[in-house]
Amino acid sequence: MNGAFELLLPVECMGCGRPGVRLCQGCLAHLRTPPQPMTARVDPHMPLWTLGPYGGPRRRMIIGLKERGRRDAVAPLAAMTRAAVRHLIARGEVDEDIVLVPAPTSRASARRRGGDPVARVARRTGFDTAEVLEHSRSVRESVGLDVAGRRANMAGGVRLAGDWRELCGRRLLLLDDVITTGATLAASTAVLTSAGLSLRGGLGWSNA
């Protein structure tokens, strides 16, 4: 029965395309990397960590989740994120009761993707998650923009939303899929800290 089902809907590794498996052991091992410190071209004035360069299985999984509707990528990305946060806790870099705050996404992107994929993953990690950031105006897609363009694009483009006041006294960790220039995290940091909220840093699934 499973074989007949796979003929109709072929199963392939979301990291490398290997047939017959949703995530092969090689790609799983590729994802199991501890968070490493990084610097961004637009300084968010807080520590940043990445789980690896934007390439290979990591890139394919992120694209699959965001652009191809691969909901089966949520669980492994959540496990990867959970392990990374636990690494940071063990190293004393974030608190045990840390709250994950997904970086903002545009409404158009959220509609196209059936919601915010980063927030969807964050909610599956087991850590408290607060979706309290949103774009305050129309923000262009950042693909193709240089550092100055990304900074200008995000300037004043993020605002607080939802029950953000409930985060007073908590420690926050921003979560993003790909850290490029750091402009989005810098704009998010400015908004959160100006409201008196406490940030411990930002974590990216990858950096480009």
C-alpha positions in Angstrom: 0.0 0.0 0.0 2.8 2.4 0.9 4.6 1.7 -2.4 1.4 2.4 -4.4 1.0 5.7 -2.4 4.5 6.7 -3.2 4.0 6.1 -6.9 1.2 8.7 -6.7 2.9 11.1 -4.3 6.7 10.3 -4.4 8.5 10.8 -1.2 11.9 12.5 -1.3 14.4 13.9 1.2 13.6 17.5 1.8 17.3 18.2 2.1 18.8 16.5 -0.9 16.0 14.9 -2.9 16.9 11.3 -2.2 13.9 9.2 -3.0 12.0 7.1 -0.5 12.7 9.1 2.7 11.5 12.5 4.0 14.9 13.4 5.6 17.9 11.2 5.1 20.5 10.6 7.8 23.1 12.6 5.9 20.9 15.7 5.8 19.9 15.2 9.4 23.5 15.2 10.5 24.1 18.4 8.4 21.4 20.1 10.5 22.8 19.1 13.8 25.3 21.9 14.2 25.6 24.0 17.3 24.9 27.8 17.1 28.0 29.9 16.2 28.5 33.6 16.9 28.3 35.8 13.8 28.4 39.5 12.9 26.0 41.3 10.6 26.7 44.2 8.3 23.9 46.1 9.9 24.7 45.9 13.6 21.7 45.1 15.8 23.7 45.8 18.9 23.1 42.4 20.4 24.7 38.9 20.1 23.8 37.0 16.9 24.1 33.2 16.3 23.8 31.2 13.1 23.3 27.4 12.6 25.3 27.5 9.3 25.7 29.0 5.9 22.7 29.3 3.6 23.4 26.4 1.3 23.0 22.6 0.8 20.3 20.8 2.7 19.6 23.8 5.0 18.8 26.0 2.1 16.6 23.4 0.4 14.6 22.8 3.6 14.0 26.5 4.2 12.9 27.0 0.6 10.7 23.9 0.8 9.0 25.2 3.9 8.6 28.8 2.8 7.9 28.5 -1.0 6.8 25.0 -1.7 4.5 24.3 1.2 6.5 21.4 2.7 4.8 21.2 6.1 6.9 18.1 6.8 9.9 20.5 7.2 8.3 22.0 10.3 9.2 19.2 12.7 12.9 18.8 11.8 13.4 22.6 11.7 11.7 22.8 15.1 14.0 20.1 16.5 17.0 21.9 15.1 15.9 25.2 16.6 15.1 23.5 20.0 18.6 21.9 20.1 20.2 25.2 19.2 18.4 27.1 22.0 19.3 24.4 24.5 23.0 24.8 23.4 22.7 28.5 24.2 21.1 27.8 27.5 23.8 25.3 28.4 26.5 27.9 27.5 24.8 30.5 29.7 24.1 32.8 26.8 20.3 32.8 27.1 17.9 32.0 29.9 16.0 28.8 30.5 12.7 30.6 30.3 13.6 32.4 27.0 10.8 33.5 24.8 11.2 33.1 21.0 10.1 36.1 19.0 9.8 35.4 15.2 11.2 38.1 13.0 8.3 40.0 11.2 7.1 38.9 7.8 5.1 40.9 5.3 1.3 40.3 5.1 1.6 39.5 1.4 4.3 36.8 2.1 2.2 35.4 5.0 -0.9 35.1 2.7 1.1 33.5 0.0 2.6 31.0 2.3 -0.5 30.2 4.4 0.9 31.9 7.5 4.3 32.7 8.9 6.6 29.7 8.5 9.2 30.8 11.1 6.4 31.3 13.7 5.0 27.9 12.8 8.3 26.3 13.5 8.9 28.3 16.7 5.6 27.2 18.2 6.7 23.6 17.8 9.9 24.0 19.7 8.4 23.7 23.2 9.7 27.2 24.1 7.3 30.1 24.7 6.7 32.0 21.5 5.4 35.5 21.1 4.4 36.8 17.7 4.6 40.5 18.6 6.3 42.0 15.6 4.7 43.1 12.3 5.5 45.4 9.4 4.1 48.9 10.0 4.0 49.7 6.3 4.6 48.2 3.0 8.1 46.7 2.9 9.7 45.6 -0.3 11.0 42.1 -0.8 14.6 42.3 0.2 16.0 40.0 -2.4 18.3 42.0 -4.7 18.8 44.9 -2.3 22.2 45.9 -1.1 23.1 46.7 2.5 22.0 50.4 2.3 18.8 49.4 0.4 17.9 46.8 3.1 18.6 49.3 5.9 16.4 51.9 4.2 13.7 49.4 3.4 13.4 48.3 7.0 13.8 51.8 8.7 10.6 52.5 10.6 9.1 49.4 9.0 8.5 47.3 12.2 6.1 47.8 15.0 4.8 46.0 18.1 1.6 44.0 17.8 -0.6 41.7 20.0 0.0 41.3 23.7 3.5 42.5 23.8 3.2 44.0 27.2 3.0 40.5 28.6 6.6 40.2 27.8 7.8 42.8 30.3 10.3 41.1 32.6 10.9 38.2 30.2 14.1 37.6 28.2 13.6 37.4 24.4 15.4 35.7 21.6 14.7 36.9 18.0 14.4 34.0 15.5 14.9 34.4 11.7 15.3 31.9 8.9 18.2 33.6 7.0 20.3 36.4 8.4 21.7 38.4 5.5 22.6 42.0 6.3 20.9 42.0 9.7 18.6 44.9 8.8 15.4 43.1 9.8 16.9 42.1 13.2 18.3 45.6 13.8 14.9 47.2 13.1 13.2 44.6 15.3 15.7 45.1 18.1 15.2 48.9 18.0 11.4 48.5 18.4 11.6 45.9 21.2 14.2 47.7 23.3 12.5 51.1 22.9 9.4 49.5 24.5 11.6 48.5 27.4 11.7 44.8 26.5 14.9 42.7 27.2 16.6 40.9 24.3 19.4 38.3 24.7 20.2 38.1 21.0 19.1 36.8 17.6 19.3 33.3 16.2 19.2 32.4 12.5 18.7 29.0 10.9 21.3 30.2 8.4 23.3 33.2 7.3 24.0 34.5 3.8 
